[in-house]
Amino acid sequence: MSFITVELAKFNKQVADIETDLEKLVYTMKTLHKTEPTQYPDFWNEEWLKRAIDELDTRKMTSEERAYFARITAANAEAVKAEKQKIQEAREAENLLVKVETVKNLLALGILTTDQIAKTVGVSADFVSQISRDM
């Protein structure tokens, strides 16, 4: 699984420069709410993009449908936030394991002091001492 993060504020392509479907979608997401009906780019007539625009057009929804849409959108945002947190925690855990293994390997060599190992790996001397005691 992979996640693509797009910062709409940083997307500045003009209609004439848009080539890929992803660029079309990002442009649509950024400009749909502020585009006048007479300014629609030609690619908004592509069937897949028409369906996406129609699906997201909340003006056609009843108040109940809009409330449901808002709840689903909020739930999806929370799910994305939780997934990002899990990814961050996994990266931190992996980073810690790499540091532990590096410290163990350097201790096994026996040629560096605790302070030198700590400085090399980017950890505290107490961290190195604790691993040394656990070995």
C-alpha positions in Angstrom: 0.0 0.0 0.0 1.2 3.5 -0.7 -0.1 6.9 0.1 0.3 10.0 -2.1 0.1 13.3 -0.4 -0.7 16.3 -2.5 -0.5 19.9 -1.2 -3.1 21.6 -3.3 -1.7 25.0 -2.4 1.6 24.1 -4.1 -0.1 22.8 -7.3 0.2 25.7 -9.7 0.0 24.2 -13.2 -2.0 26.1 -15.8 -4.7 24.2 -17.9 -2.4 24.3 -20.9 0.4 22.5 -19.0 -1.8 19.7 -17.6 -1.0 16.3 -19.2 -1.6 13.4 -16.9 -4.9 12.2 -15.3 -3.4 12.8 -11.9 -2.7 16.5 -12.8 -6.3 16.8 -14.1 -7.7 15.4 -10.9 -5.5 17.6 -8.7 -6.4 20.7 -10.8 -10.1 19.8 -10.5 -9.8 19.4 -6.7 -8.1 22.7 -6.4 -10.3 24.8 -8.7 -13.8 23.2 -9.0 -15.3 25.2 -6.2 -14.2 28.6 -7.6 -14.6 28.0 -11.4 -17.4 29.7 -13.3 -19.4 27.4 -15.7 -18.0 29.3 -18.7 -14.4 28.6 -17.7 -14.4 24.8 -17.6 -11.3 23.2 -19.1 -11.9 20.7 -21.9 -10.7 17.8 -19.9 -13.6 18.1 -17.5 -15.7 16.6 -20.3 -13.8 13.3 -19.9 -16.2 10.7 -18.6 -14.2 9.5 -15.6 -13.7 13.1 -14.4 -17.4 14.0 -15.0 -18.4 11.1 -12.8 -16.0 12.2 -10.1 -17.2 15.8 -10.2 -20.8 14.7 -10.1 -20.1 12.4 -7.2 -18.6 15.2 -5.2 -21.1 17.9 -6.1 -22.7 18.4 -2.7 -25.1 21.1 -4.1 -27.2 18.2 -5.5 -27.4 16.5 -2.1 -30.2 16.7 0.4 -29.3 18.1 3.9 -29.2 14.5 5.2 -26.9 13.4 2.4 -24.6 16.4 3.0 -24.5 15.6 6.8 -23.7 11.9 5.9 -21.0 13.1 3.5 -19.5 15.3 6.1 -19.4 12.5 8.6 -17.8 10.1 6.1 -15.2 12.7 5.2 -14.4 13.4 8.8 -14.1 9.6 9.5 -11.8 9.2 6.5 -9.6 12.1 7.7 -9.3 10.5 11.1 -8.4 7.2 9.5 -5.7 8.9 7.4 -4.4 10.6 10.5 -4.3 7.3 12.5 -2.5 5.6 9.6 0.1 8.4 9.4 0.7 8.0 13.2 1.2 4.2 12.8 3.6 4.8 9.9 5.5 7.3 12.0 5.7 5.0 15.0 6.9 2.1 12.8 9.6 4.3 11.4 10.7 5.4 14.8 10.8 1.7 16.0 12.8 0.7 13.0 15.2 3.6 13.6 15.6 2.5 17.2 16.3 -1.1 16.2 19.0 0.0 13.7 20.6 2.1 16.4 20.6 -0.8 18.8 22.1 -3.1 16.3 24.8 -0.6 15.3 25.7 0.0 18.9 25.9 -3.8 19.5 28.2 -4.2 16.5 30.5 -1.3 17.6 30.6 -2.7 21.1 31.5 -6.1 19.7 34.5 -4.6 17.9 35.8 -3.3 21.2 37.8 -0.5 19.7 35.7 2.5 20.5 34.8 4.0 23.9 31.2 4.4 25.0 31.3 8.1 24.2 32.7 7.5 20.8 30.0 5.0 20.0 27.3 7.3 21.3 28.6 10.1 19.2 28.9 7.9 16.1 25.4 6.5 16.3 23.7 9.7 17.6 22.5 8.3 20.9 23.4 9.0 24.6 26.2 7.4 26.4 23.6 6.0 28.9 21.9 4.3 25.9 25.2 2.6 24.9 25.9 1.6 28.5 22.5 0.0 28.8 23.0 -2.0 25.7 26.4 -3.0 26.9 25.0 -4.3 30.2 22.2 -6.2 28.3 24.7 -8.0 26.1 
